[in-house]
């Protein structure tokens, strides 16, 4: 029953008597699923509050979200301008009031030198702090050990959402691959060797160690390897101080797909092996993975041309995440519809603006 813009009742015919006297519409949903709107807690809509990027903006990407059944999103701070100050965050919020077609919230970004700014923030309306422990744009790579230590100590009760890849290992991999192949024009299929399993695990281990040291609220983003799962525990998400996310593309593709899709599936962290994919699907069912989000990151198709170094990393996903996850429930018996809903629609109270 659909009354005054709200689904008020789901059940079998006949329509309950209480609705017969109201202005309600009866929707025949036979053969369909009725699901709550998805909350995508990790997107890059490319819009820092000025809608200048040709790759997308809050309006275009929130329209895509709406088309895919995503009714709320959390946008990340590596935009132009970067959302690393309260002033930038406020301007982005004001812009979204006009531009966004669905509900929204915006992370603040950590930098090596903005701890005092982060301390002044009101986290009742900010989902958390985004921390890049790997390559990023501008000054958003936090690689200063003192800054990392202070961040995990001072914000232990805030969500610290971490992109965990070790930049030193990535740079060493780059030198090794160039020396081995004698060229920088390396095929995209080597992306998972460049941004390797070791780079992910080493950085994630450091984040987990800091979180345990200070009992911090750590959220590991876009888990891509079976090895990282060894750092995680199962159980109810409400009982955890360390939680983890993975993304549909890590559950669907493997590095073998580079041969047919090339840079279209190039993302950071890199898509890895079939064994990693299978381990991630198992971790969803046993509770070690707590969230499915997209890391939606659109590019112009021209940006996806190039080699392992030059082709842009990132892919769109916000419009397709729910259909893709529903497809996976049909091919993997351990992945249930109920579990997908638990992972894509968080039950806790969230700082979302409407």
Secondary structure per residue as TSV (DSSP state, phi and psi in degrees):
chain	resnum	aa	ss	phi	psi
A	1	X	-	360.0	130.2
A	2	X	E	-117.5	108.5
A	3	X	E	-125.7	123.3
A	4	X	T	52.3	43.6
A	5	X	T	81.1	8.8
A	6	X	E	-131.2	135.7
A	7	X	E	-74.9	113.4
A	8	X	-	-103.0	-17.2
A	9	X	-	-156.7	139.8
A	10	X	-	-127.5	123.6
A	11	X	-	-176.2	-165.3
A	12	X	-	-99.7	158.4
A	13	X	S	-66.0	152.4
A	14	X	S	-82.2	161.5
A	15	X	-	-62.8	130.5
A	16	X	-	-54.7	145.4
A	17	X	H	-56.5	-31.2
A	18	X	H	-64.2	-19.6
A	19	X	H	-92.8	-13.3
A	20	X	H	-67.2	-28.6
A	21	X	T	-93.8	0.4
A	22	X	S	-105.6	163.9
A	23	X	S	-83.8	78.5
A	24	X	E	-122.9	152.6
A	25	X	E	-112.3	132.1
A	26	X	-	-93.1	121.3
A	27	X	-	-104.2	122.6
A	28	X	-	-81.4	104.2
A	29	X	-	-104.1	26.6
A	30	X	T	-56.8	130.8
A	31	X	T	78.2	6.7
A	32	X	-	-115.7	164.1
A	33	X	-	-103.7	139.8
A	34	X	-	-108.4	112.3
A	35	X	-	-122.4	152.7
A	36	X	-	-69.6	159.9
A	37	X	-	-64.2	141.0
A	38	X	E	-74.1	142.5
A	39	X	E	-110.0	108.3
A	40	X	E	-93.1	109.7
A	41	X	E	-91.0	13.8
A	42	X	E	-156.1	95.7
A	43	X	E	-135.2	159.1
A	44	X	E	-124.7	96.6
A	45	X	-	-89.5	4.7
A	46	X	-	69.9	6.5
A	47	X	-	-118.1	110.7
A	48	X	S	-87.2	8.2
A	49	X	S	118.4	4.6
A	50	X	S	-129.5	-3.4
A	51	X	-	55.2	37.1
A	52	X	-	-89.7	-20.3
A	53	X	-	-71.5	131.9
A	54	X	T	-72.5	-10.6
A	55	X	T	-78.7	-22.3
A	56	X	-	157.7	170.5
A	57	X	-	-153.5	179.7
A	58	X	H	-59.2	-38.9
A	59	X	H	-68.2	-52.1
A	60	X	H	-63.4	-42.0
A	61	X	H	-79.1	-30.0
A	62	X	H	-72.4	-29.2
A	63	X	H	-63.1	-42.4
A	64	X	H	-62.5	-40.5
A	65	X	H	-59.5	-48.0
A	66	X	H	-60.1	-40.2
A	67	X	H	-64.1	-26.9
A	68	X	T	-97.9	10.2
A	69	X	T	83.2	13.3
A	70	X	E	-95.5	116.0
A	71	X	E	-103.8	-5.0
A	72	X	E	-151.4	149.0
A	73	X	E	-146.6	154.7
A	74	X	E	-113.0	118.9
A	75	X	E	-97.0	144.6
A	76	X	-	-90.0	163.3
A	77	X	S	-92.1	-1.5
A	78	X	-	-85.0	66.6
A	79	X	S	-114.7	-175.8
A	80	X	S	-118.3	111.2
A	81	X	S	-74.2	161.6
A	82	X	-	-66.7	143.9
A	83	X	S	-90.8	70.9
A	84	X	-	-117.2	4.1
A	85	X	S	-130.3	158.1
A	86	X	H	-66.3	-33.4
A	87	X	H	-63.6	-44.0
A	88	X	H	-64.0	-39.8
A	89	X	H	-63.7	-44.4
A	90	X	H	-63.4	-41.8
A	91	X	H	-64.5	-37.5
A	92	X	H	-66.6	-39.6
A	93	X	H	-64.6	-43.7
A	94	X	H	-63.0	-40.8
A	95	X	H	-63.1	-41.0
A	96	X	H	-66.8	-28.5
A	97	X	H	-56.6	-33.3
A	98	X	H	-94.4	-39.0
A	99	X	H	-89.4	-30.1
A	100	X	-	-83.3	137.1
A	101	X	S	-92.0	-12.1
A	102	X	S	-135.0	179.4
A	103	X	E	-68.2	155.0
A	104	X	E	-150.6	158.2
A	105	X	E	-154.4	157.8
A	106	X	E	-131.9	127.5
A	107	X	-	-70.1	151.9
A	108	X	E	-92.8	145.9
A	109	X	E	-99.6	141.3
A	110	X	-	-87.6	145.9
A	111	X	-	-135.3	172.1
A	112	X	T	-65.0	-18.3
A	113	X	T	-130.7	22.4
A	114	X	-	-122.8	26.5
A	115	X	H	-58.3	-43.6
A	116	X	H	-63.7	-36.8
A	117	X	H	-63.8	-42.1
A	118	X	H	-63.9	-32.8
A	119	X	H	-67.6	-26.7
A	120	X	T	-83.2	-5.3
A	121	X	-	-77.1	151.2
A	122	X	-	-99.3	105.9
A	123	X	T	-84.5	7.6
A	124	X	T	-73.2	-17.1
A	125	X	S	-124.1	10.1
A	126	X	-	-126.0	125.0
A	127	X	-	-67.7	-25.7
A	128	X	-	165.6	-169.0
A	129	X	E	-111.1	126.6
A	130	X	E	-91.3	126.4
A	131	X	E	-121.2	120.0
A	132	X	E	-93.5	109.4
A	133	X	E	-102.6	44.9
A	134	X	S	-169.4	-177.8
A	135	X	-	-57.9	138.8
A	136	X	-	-151.1	-173.9
A	137	X	S	-90.7	152.3
A	138	X	T	57.0	-133.4
A	139	X	T	-101.8	21.2
A	140	X	-	-87.0	-1.9
A	141	X	B	-79.8	113.2
A	142	X	-	-95.4	103.9
A	143	X	-	-121.3	8.6
A	144	X	-	-89.9	119.0
A	145	X	H	-62.1	-36.1
A	146	X	H	-65.9	-40.2
A	147	X	H	-65.7	-40.7
A	148	X	H	-63.1	-44.3
A	149	X	H	-61.4	-44.7
A	150	X	H	-64.7	-39.3
A	151	X	H	-61.9	-48.8
A	152	X	H	-69.7	-28.4
A	153	X	H	-76.4	-48.3
A	154	X	H	-76.6	-25.3
A	155	X	T	-118.0	35.8
A	156	X	T	-60.8	-28.0
A	157	X	T	-99.4	7.6
A	158	X	S	-105.1	155.5
A	159	X	E	-72.9	120.5
A	160	X	E	-105.7	105.7
A	161	X	E	-95.7	117.7
A	162	X	E	-112.9	127.8
A	163	X	E	-88.4	108.3
A	164	X	E	-105.7	101.0
A	165	X	-	-146.0	133.2
A	166	X	-	-84.0	115.9
A	167	X	H	-68.3	-33.9
A	168	X	H	-62.6	-42.1
A	169	X	H	-66.9	-40.1
A	170	X	H	-61.2	-44.0
A	171	X	H	-65.6	-38.1
A	172	X	H	-66.0	-39.4
A	173	X	H	-62.0	-40.2
A	174	X	H	-61.0	-47.5
A	175	X	H	-62.9	-41.4
A	176	X	H	-64.3	-43.1
A	177	X	H	-67.9	-40.3
A	178	X	H	-63.6	-41.9
A	179	X	H	-65.3	-38.1
A	180	X	H	-69.1	-43.9
A	181	X	H	-96.7	-9.6
A	182	X	T	71.5	20.7
A	183	X	S	-160.7	156.0
A	184	X	S	-90.8	-7.0
A	185	X	-	-85.9	67.4
A	186	X	-	-88.7	143.1
A	187	X	-	-65.8	151.7
A	188	X	G	-58.8	-26.5
A	189	X	G	-61.6	-14.7
A	190	X	G	-91.4	6.1
A	191	X	H	-59.7	-37.6
A	192	X	H	-74.2	-17.2
A	193	X	H	-82.9	-32.0
A	194	X	H	-69.9	-57.1
A	195	X	S	-98.4	80.8
A	196	X	-	-83.6	169.8
A	197	X	H	-55.0	-44.4
A	198	X	H	-60.7	-39.1
A	199	X	H	-62.2	-41.1
A	200	X	H	-67.4	-50.1
A	201	X	H	-66.0	-43.7
A	202	X	H	-60.7	-43.7
A	203	X	H	-69.4	-41.7
A	204	X	H	-63.6	-39.2
A	205	X	H	-60.9	-40.0
A	206	X	H	-66.1	-42.3
A	207	X	H	-63.6	-43.1
A	208	X	H	-65.4	-39.5
A	209	X	H	-61.8	-44.1
A	210	X	H	-65.1	-40.5
A	211	X	H	-64.4	-40.8
A	212	X	H	-70.1	-34.0
A	213	X	H	-60.7	-41.0
A	214	X	H	-111.2	6.6
A	215	X	T	54.6	46.3
A	216	X	-	-83.9	159.8
A	217	X	E	-92.0	91.8
A	218	X	E	-100.0	135.6
A	219	X	E	-124.0	111.8
A	220	X	E	-84.5	122.9
A	221	X	-	-87.8	155.6
A	222	X	S	33.4	63.0
A	223	X	-	-63.0	131.4
A	224	X	-	-126.2	-4.3
A	225	X	-	-128.4	153.0
A	226	X	H	-65.1	-32.0
A	227	X	H	-63.8	-39.2
A	228	X	H	-64.4	-28.4
A	229	X	H	-63.2	-23.8
A	230	X	T	-67.2	-16.7
A	231	X	T	-85.2	-7.6
A	232	X	-	-110.3	159.7
A	233	X	-	-121.6	156.3
A	234	X	-	-84.9	-167.0
A	235	X	S	101.8	-178.2
A	236	X	-	-69.8	134.1
A	237	X	G	-61.5	-30.0
A	238	X	G	-68.6	-14.2
A	239	X	G	-97.6	3.0
A	240	X	-	-105.7	146.2
A	241	X	S	-100.4	-17.9
A	242	X	E	-121.5	118.6
A	243	X	E	-123.4	170.5
A	244	X	E	-146.1	150.5
A	245	X	E	-120.3	147.2
A	246	X	E	-131.6	175.7
A	247	X	-	-125.9	154.2
A	248	X	H	-55.3	-35.4
A	249	X	H	-66.9	-26.1
A	250	X	H	-77.3	-17.3
A	251	X	H	-93.5	-11.4
A	252	X	H	-114.6	-43.7
A	253	X	-	-102.2	163.4
A	254	X	-	-133.5	172.4
A	255	X	G	-63.9	-17.6
A	256	X	G	-65.9	-22.3
A	257	X	G	-76.8	-9.3
A	258	X	H	-59.8	-31.5
A	259	X	H	-62.9	-28.6
A	260	X	H	-108.6	-22.9
A	261	X	H	-111.6	-16.6
A	262	X	G	55.7	-136.3
A	263	X	G	-71.6	-7.2
A	264	X	G	-63.5	-24.4
A	265	X	G	-110.0	18.5
A	266	X	-	-79.3	121.3
A	267	X	-	-150.2	167.1
A	268	X	S	-120.6	122.9
A	269	X	S	-64.1	162.2
A	270	X	-	-73.6	149.2
A	271	X	-	-65.9	138.8
A	272	X	-	-117.5	-138.8
A	273	X	-	-89.2	169.0
A	274	X	H	-62.5	-34.5
A	275	X	H	-65.0	-38.7
A	276	X	H	-64.2	-45.6
A	277	X	H	-56.8	-46.6
A	278	X	H	-65.7	-37.9
A	279	X	H	-65.5	-37.3
A	280	X	H	-66.5	-40.7
A	281	X	H	-63.4	-40.3
A	282	X	H	-64.4	-38.6
A	283	X	H	-67.7	-26.6
A	284	X	H	-64.9	-44.1
A	285	X	H	-73.8	-30.4
A	286	X	H	-95.1	2.4
A	287	X	T	93.6	3.0
A	288	X	S	-75.6	-28.9
A	289	X	-	-95.5	130.8
A	290	X	-	-108.1	-20.6
A	291	X	E	-142.1	138.4
A	292	X	E	-107.2	120.9
A	293	X	-	-136.9	167.9
A	294	X	-	-95.5	-26.5
A	295	X	-	53.4	36.9
A	296	X	E	-51.8	121.3
A	297	X	E	-145.8	86.0
A	298	X	-	-73.6	148.4
A	299	X	-	-135.1	160.9
A	300	X	-	-67.1	146.4
A	301	X	G	-58.4	-33.6
A	302	X	G	-63.0	-27.8
A	303	X	G	-70.7	-20.2
A	304	X	G	-89.4	3.3
A	305	X	-	-86.0	145.2
A	306	X	S	132.6	-163.8
A	307	X	-	-108.5	-166.6
A	308	X	T	-60.6	-25.1
A	309	X	T	-97.0	-39.6
A	310	X	T	-91.8	-28.3
A	311	X	S	-68.2	139.0
A	312	X	-	-65.6	145.0
A	313	X	-	-99.1	137.4
A	314	X	-	125.9	150.4
A	315	X	-	-146.2	155.0
A	316	X	-	-73.9	155.1
A	317	X	-	-161.0	-16.2
A	318	X	T	-64.0	-30.2
A	319	X	T	-80.0	-17.7
A	320	X	T	-117.4	-3.6
A	321	X	H	-64.0	-45.0
A	322	X	H	-67.3	-49.4
A	323	X	H	-57.9	-37.7
A	324	X	H	-66.6	-43.3
A	325	X	H	-66.0	-36.5
A	326	X	H	-65.8	-36.4
A	327	X	H	-62.8	-40.1
A	328	X	H	-65.2	-29.2
A	329	X	H	-66.5	-20.8
A	330	X	H	-85.4	-19.5
A	331	X	H	-109.2	-10.2
A	332	X	-	-131.2	108.7
A	333	X	T	-63.8	-27.1
A	334	X	T	-77.6	-10.2
A	335	X	S	-103.8	104.7
A	336	X	-	-95.6	159.2
A	337	X	H	-58.3	-42.0
A	338	X	H	-62.4	-40.2
A	339	X	H	-67.7	-38.8
A	340	X	H	-59.4	-43.9
A	341	X	H	-63.6	-41.5
A	342	X	H	-59.6	-38.7
A	343	X	H	-82.8	-24.3
A	344	X	H	-104.0	-10.9
A	345	X	S	-130.6	92.3
A	346	X	-	-67.8	139.9
A	347	X	-	-88.9	-20.1
A	348	X	S	-68.6	158.1
A	349	X	-	-67.4	126.9
A	350	X	-	-120.0	148.6
A	351	X	-	-81.2	65.2
A	352	X	-	-100.8	136.8
A	353	X	B	-97.7	141.9
A	354	X	-	-110.9	360.0
